[in-house]
Amino acid sequence: MNDARRLSIIRAVHTVIYTVMAASTFTLIYAGITGKTGIWLWGALSLLAVESAVFTGFGFKCPLTGLAVKYEAKTGY
């Protein structure tokens, strides 16, 4: 597998993670506005907690940035 293919996979994974995390954030906002709770809220809160821990552990930078740069990305995330 060449570097361009690896970079494409990294970018696709990043896009999927970003989409899930954005949906989690909107779920949290919706629950806050409506007062509704349920399994989706707890799942969203769990994902957001994990994301916060990952960002804190990687110095408040996306951990995929290092991989993308390794495979010759011209700009970071």
Residue pairs with C-beta under 8 A, 6 or more apart in sequence:
3 71
3 72
4 71
6 71
7 68
7 71
7 72
7 73
10 64
10 67
10 68
10 71
10 73
11 68
13 64
14 62
14 64
14 68
14 77
17 64
20 47
21 47
21 48
21 51
23 44
24 43
24 44
24 45
24 47
24 48
24 51
25 44
25 48
27 40
27 41
27 44
28 41
28 44
28 45
28 48
30 36
31 37
31 41
31 44
54 63
55 61
55 62
62 76
62 77
64 77
65 76
65 77
68 76
68 77
69 76
